[in-house]
Amino acid sequence: MKKNFLKNWSLIFSSVVTLTAGVYAYGCADGWWGYDYSSSFAPEYFVDNSYKPLFYSPYERFYNNDYLSNYTSKHNEDIVQDWKNYLGNTVPSATLKAYLITDSLNMDIQRFHENSKNKLSSSLNTSDKKVKKFLDFLYYAKMIEDYSTQTYDYWNYENRVIENASQSIVDEVEKFYKKVDKGDEFFANRMWFQVLKAKFYSDNRASVISFFEETKAKQPQNLLYSRALSYVAGAYHAQKDFIKANLYYAEIFNREPKLRHETLYNFRPMDKKELNTALASTKDKDIQAAIWAMSGYYQDEAACMKEIYALNPKSPHIDYLLTRWVNIQESAINVFMDKSLKSTAEYQKEIKGKIDQKTLTWINDVASKPEKLNNPALWNMAAGYLNIFQGEHQKAKSLFDKALKTAGNDKNIKNEARLFNLINEVSQIKTIDDKAQSTLITDLNWLFYEVPQQHTYDSPFRYNYASSWIKQYISAVYRGNKNPLMAELVNSDRSYYLVKDNVAAMEQFFLRKNKTAWEEMFVGLYDYNLSDINESNAIYLFYQDKVDAAIAEMEKTTTAKGTYYDNTEYTILYKDLILPGNPFNGKIKDCNDCDHMAKQTVTYTKISFLKKVKEMQDKIKAGDDVYNNALLVGNAFYNASYFGNARTYYYNKIIGEYGNGISAYNQPYLMSMKQVRKYYEMALKAAQTNEQKAKMSYLLAKVERNEFYNKEYFSRDYYYGYGEIMIKKWQGFKDLQTKYADTKYYQDVINECGYFRKYLGI
């Protein structure tokens, strides 16, 4: 055995404590996306359910948040069935459950113990010897249960005292057990377990050990025996003899699948010295393998796998460690949900060195000797999957073929192999020609359309990351092939629509009738329809003050259908969506909610808003009431911006700005004051009275303020409040104070604008 397989083994225990406290909280957070957010390898398909809580879980202590919440009731079904087998039909199933699992018939048990002639509320035949034994068992079991199932309120810090069974109770149970007819093996075994249980929950927990050693030879090797081993291990653990405790936990882990979860939970990680001592304390290779398997849960799965392989290559324990190792490896390479895949060459370079090469070489070698393994399909699938990311595509395909041969008719492994083969094929693409399309289209349709219909959110099949990655990869191939339209169609980058030629090209593509099956496949997956495209173009054109073109684009939008989260369908006509406030108002105080709540004598839709702006612009060009029309157009641009009451104008699936932050590429449009300033300055130039000039000076101060915010705060990736710097000596404030202090509007601004009052120092 190698002595130096872990450099940091002594740090394991302290790190596990941290993991328990911190990662669990993150795992419960709303930001957690599930295991297929960065994984395609499903351990459920290769290892039995007894190992499931121990699968790799990056954000939780145990897989699927399985925190042993049912430990007091976990064995109820087994208990009921065992007694059913013993009693036969003498006790109805419902009555049997009521006695064993609930407290509803506890008075019956007490009355019978006091006098076997007392009449019971149930119809039990107490003259039957087995029924009598059943009631005797219940009396002692319920007595001990009072101590073994104690709980406390986690928030009650004043009352966390756990009461132990008194020695008199322990003596009473043990005395009864000694009188039991040992010829009735089932009943004797049940009472033997109750003695162990009573001792464990007493003040003299150590007495479990001697009692077990004295009596174990005569007990059947059943589930109760393994549970009894847990009490022995717990007794050693209480004495801080962790090596002996771990030896018993390893024996339980190896022999009883139903107890693997809680056994590993109680297993204490060991440093190298303790580990070597534990391994030297037993000659049983299966128990040694279990020690390595449990240790591997905490750290260095690869080293522990190798140790188990040297002991027994067919040990099933090695298989669950392999799934953990694979899931950990892929978490380092499957990162393209949170970052973009810019080019295929960059991707291949980035992932190749991320996998543990030494261990992968060893796994390839182990997979080449399937006759030695318990689950050769797993090893071939694991090796094949990771070889994809090394560029070993032929080797990967060969390994998947071998896995399918050994997996028989296992549908799950067939689906897994199909997914991995698809990832393998996509990874080799250099150009999307007819050959590539013919190779991929059937499996892509399966992945994109069939799989989501066949698998629910809690299905073990992990396909979401693969689906997203494949789209990104094919899109990157198209970009490399200078085909931006197909790159966008396959994996959308909303900034694509900022380029005029791109908009026209995509519109023509959508209107084209003779699309290929390959193109139709991605059209069906595309997030946007033609109306989304036309509407987004209309919105961008408006912010460029190309209102005629914006109207033409908005008029192209048609009725579209959609589905809400509850699967109810809706229809929507984009251009007729109503703006919630009057977009032509320009008030002293920005209060969008106030504007939305105010009664609207005239309401504007997206299209009528644009047409009204166009009408006013025509009047400006004609020299008709330039001041008022320029003011109103300036207000329109202000309110349709991020700062105004009609920001719903830019709500569009492609633009995608529905919150309180604006993406960097959209800021020059949605947060720009360029057009607002243009028309406000036009109105100021046309103003004829001081009241009008005062108003325009103040509105231009708001423009200055927003331009400052954009530059100093909103253009940054992060900002933490504005601070006092947010109030500046805007030129509009200066003009208002020095030139128009005698106007009514000046007094209105003082009354309504705290910023202006602070500027004035009042």
Secondary structure, 3 states (H helix, E strand, C coil): CCCCCCCCHHHHHHHHHHHHHHHHHHHHCCCCCCHHHCCCCCHHHCCCHHHHHHCCCCCCCCHHHCCCCCCCCCCHHHHHHHHHHHHCCCCCHHHHHHHHHCCCCHHHHHHHHHCCCCCCCCCCCCCCHHHHHHHHHHHHHHHHHHHHCCCCCCCCCCCCCCCCECHHHHHHHHHHHHHCCCCCHHHHHHHHHHHHHHHHCECCCCHHHHHHHHHHHHCCCCHHHHHHHHHHHHHHHHCCCHHHHHHHHHHHHHHCHHHHHHHHHHCCCCCHHHHHHHHHCCCCHHHHHHHHHHHHHHCCHHHHHHHHHHHCCCCCHHHHHHHHHHHHHHHHHCCCCCCCCCCHHHHHHHHHCCCCHHHHHHHHHHHCCHHHCCCHHHHHHHHHHHHHCCCCHHHHHHHHHHHHHHHCCCHHHHHHHHHHHHHHHHHCCCCCCHHHHHHHHHHHHHHHHHHHHHCCCCCCCCCHHHHHHHHHHHHHHHHHCCCHHHHHHHCCCHHHHHCHHHHHHHHHHHHCCCCCHHHHHHHHHCCCCHHHHHHHHHHHHHHCCCHHHHHHHHHHCCEEEEECCCCCEEEEEHHHCECCCCCCCCCCCCCHHHHHHCCCCCCCEHHHHHHHHHHHHHHHHCCCCHHHHHHHHHHHHHHCCCCCCCHHHHCCCCCCCCCCCCCCCCHHHHCCCHHHHHHHHHHHHHCCCHHHHHHHHHHHHHHHHHHHHHHHHHCCCCCCCCCHHHCCCCHHHHHHHHHCCCCHHHHHHHHHCHHHHHHHCC
